[in-house]
Amino acid sequence: MSIQKMQFQYLWTRFLASRERDTESGEVSATTVVMAAALIALAITVGATITSRVRDKANSLDLG
Protein backbone atom coordinates (compact mmCIF):
# COMPACT_ATOMS: atom_id res chain seq x y z
CA MET A 1 0.00 0.00 0.00
CA SER A 2 1.42 3.38 -0.92
CA ILE A 3 2.21 6.01 1.68
CA GLN A 4 -0.28 8.46 0.16
CA LYS A 5 -3.06 5.90 0.35
CA MET A 6 -2.23 5.13 3.96
CA GLN A 7 -2.21 8.84 4.81
CA PHE A 8 -5.52 9.33 3.05
CA GLN A 9 -7.11 6.42 4.92
CA TYR A 10 -5.81 7.74 8.25
CA LEU A 11 -7.07 11.26 7.57
CA TRP A 12 -10.42 9.97 6.30
CA THR A 13 -10.90 7.82 9.41
CA ARG A 14 -10.06 10.75 11.67
CA PHE A 15 -12.38 13.01 9.67
CA LEU A 16 -15.29 10.57 9.96
CA ALA A 17 -14.73 10.10 13.70
CA SER A 18 -14.55 13.84 14.23
CA ARG A 19 -17.66 14.43 12.14
CA GLU A 20 -19.58 11.81 14.10
CA ARG A 21 -18.56 13.42 17.38
CA ASP A 22 -19.56 16.83 16.02
CA THR A 23 -23.06 15.69 15.10
CA GLU A 24 -23.53 14.56 18.68
CA SER A 25 -22.50 17.94 20.07
CA GLY A 26 -24.06 19.98 17.26
CA GLU A 27 -20.97 22.00 16.32
CA VAL A 28 -17.94 21.78 14.06
CA SER A 29 -14.66 21.32 15.90
CA ALA A 30 -11.27 22.60 14.84
CA THR A 31 -10.21 19.00 14.20
CA THR A 32 -12.95 18.60 11.60
CA VAL A 33 -11.89 21.78 9.84
CA VAL A 34 -8.22 20.77 9.82
CA MET A 35 -8.99 17.26 8.59
CA ALA A 36 -11.25 18.60 5.83
CA ALA A 37 -8.51 21.02 4.75
CA ALA A 38 -5.94 18.21 4.73
CA LEU A 39 -8.19 16.00 2.60
CA ILE A 40 -8.81 18.86 0.17
CA ALA A 41 -5.08 19.55 -0.10
CA LEU A 42 -4.41 15.86 -0.71
CA ALA A 43 -7.07 15.73 -3.43
CA ILE A 44 -5.61 18.80 -5.14
CA THR A 45 -2.11 17.28 -5.00
CA VAL A 46 -3.31 14.00 -6.51
CA GLY A 47 -5.23 15.86 -9.22
CA ALA A 48 -2.19 17.97 -10.10
CA THR A 49 0.02 14.89 -10.27
CA ILE A 50 -2.38 13.06 -12.56
CA THR A 51 -2.80 16.13 -14.77
CA SER A 52 0.97 16.55 -15.04
CA ARG A 53 1.51 12.91 -16.00
CA VAL A 54 -1.25 12.96 -18.61
CA ARG A 55 0.07 16.21 -20.10
CA ASP A 56 3.64 14.83 -20.22
CA LYS A 57 2.40 11.66 -21.92
CA ALA A 58 0.34 13.65 -24.43
CA ASN A 59 3.30 15.90 -25.25
CA SER A 60 5.54 12.88 -25.83
CA LEU A 61 3.27 11.41 -28.53
CA ASP A 62 4.66 11.68 -32.05
CA LEU A 63 1.78 12.66 -34.31
CA GLY A 64 3.86 13.39 -37.39
ROLUMMAR-443779 format. One record per residue (C-alpha): residue number from 1; chain; y, z, x. Coordinates in pm, 1 decimal, decimal comma. Layout:
ROLUMMAR-443779
i NUM&ch A&c2 Y&c3 Z&c1 X
...
end
This chain:
ROLUMMAR-443779
i 1&ch A&c2 0,0&c3 0,0&c1 0,0
i 2&ch A&c2 338,4&c3 -91,7&c1 141,5
i 3&ch A&c2 600,8&c3 167,7&c1 220,8
i 4&ch A&c2 846,3&c3 16,2&c1 -28,0
i 5&ch A&c2 590,0&c3 34,6&c1 -306,0
i 6&ch A&c2 513,1&c3 396,3&c1 -223,3
i 7&ch A&c2 883,9&c3 481,3&c1 -221,3
i 8&ch A&c2 933,1&c3 305,2&c1 -552,4
i 9&ch A&c2 642,3&c3 492,3&c1 -711,2
i 10&ch A&c2 773,9&c3 824,6&c1 -581,3
i 11&ch A&c2 1125,6&c3 756,7&c1 -707,4
i 12&ch A&c2 997,3&c3 629,8&c1 -1041,8
i 13&ch A&c2 781,8&c3 940,8&c1 -1090,1
i 14&ch A&c2 1075,2&c3 1167,0&c1 -1005,7
i 15&ch A&c2 1301,1&c3 966,9&c1 -1238,3
i 16&ch A&c2 1056,8&c3 996,4&c1 -1529,5
i 17&ch A&c2 1009,8&c3 1369,7&c1 -1472,7
i 18&ch A&c2 1383,7&c3 1423,5&c1 -1454,8
i 19&ch A&c2 1442,7&c3 1214,4&c1 -1766,0
i 20&ch A&c2 1181,2&c3 1410,0&c1 -1957,6
i 21&ch A&c2 1342,2&c3 1738,3&c1 -1856,1
i 22&ch A&c2 1683,5&c3 1601,6&c1 -1955,8
i 23&ch A&c2 1568,6&c3 1510,3&c1 -2305,6
i 24&ch A&c2 1456,0&c3 1868,4&c1 -2353,1
i 25&ch A&c2 1793,6&c3 2007,3&c1 -2249,6
i 26&ch A&c2 1998,0&c3 1726,1&c1 -2405,6
i 27&ch A&c2 2199,7&c3 1631,7&c1 -2097,4
i 28&ch A&c2 2177,7&c3 1406,5&c1 -1793,7
i 29&ch A&c2 2132,0&c3 1590,1&c1 -1465,8
i 30&ch A&c2 2259,5&c3 1484,1&c1 -1127,3
i 31&ch A&c2 1899,8&c3 1420,3&c1 -1021,2
i 32&ch A&c2 1859,9&c3 1159,9&c1 -1294,6
i 33&ch A&c2 2178,2&c3 984,0&c1 -1188,8
i 34&ch A&c2 2077,5&c3 982,1&c1 -821,6
i 35&ch A&c2 1725,9&c3 858,9&c1 -899,2
i 36&ch A&c2 1860,5&c3 583,4&c1 -1124,9
i 37&ch A&c2 2102,4&c3 475,5&c1 -851,4
i 38&ch A&c2 1821,0&c3 473,4&c1 -593,9
i 39&ch A&c2 1600,4&c3 260,0&c1 -818,7
i 40&ch A&c2 1885,5&c3 16,8&c1 -881,5
i 41&ch A&c2 1954,9&c3 -9,6&c1 -507,7
i 42&ch A&c2 1586,3&c3 -70,7&c1 -441,3
i 43&ch A&c2 1573,4&c3 -342,7&c1 -707,3
i 44&ch A&c2 1880,3&c3 -514,0&c1 -560,7
i 45&ch A&c2 1727,8&c3 -499,8&c1 -211,4
i 46&ch A&c2 1399,9&c3 -650,8&c1 -331,1
i 47&ch A&c2 1586,2&c3 -922,1&c1 -522,7
i 48&ch A&c2 1797,3&c3 -1009,7&c1 -219,2
i 49&ch A&c2 1488,8&c3 -1026,9&c1 2,4
i 50&ch A&c2 1306,0&c3 -1256,1&c1 -238,3
i 51&ch A&c2 1613,4&c3 -1476,8&c1 -279,5
i 52&ch A&c2 1655,0&c3 -1503,6&c1 96,6
i 53&ch A&c2 1291,3&c3 -1599,7&c1 151,2
i 54&ch A&c2 1295,7&c3 -1861,0&c1 -125,3
i 55&ch A&c2 1621,3&c3 -2010,0&c1 7,3
i 56&ch A&c2 1483,4&c3 -2022,5&c1 363,8
i 57&ch A&c2 1165,7&c3 -2191,8&c1 240,4
i 58&ch A&c2 1365,2&c3 -2443,5&c1 34,5
i 59&ch A&c2 1589,9&c3 -2524,9&c1 329,8
i 60&ch A&c2 1288,4&c3 -2583,2&c1 553,5
i 61&ch A&c2 1141,5&c3 -2853,3&c1 326,6
i 62&ch A&c2 1167,5&c3 -3204,9&c1 465,6
i 63&ch A&c2 1266,4&c3 -3431,1&c1 178,4
i 64&ch A&c2 1338,9&c3 -3739,3&c1 386,3
end
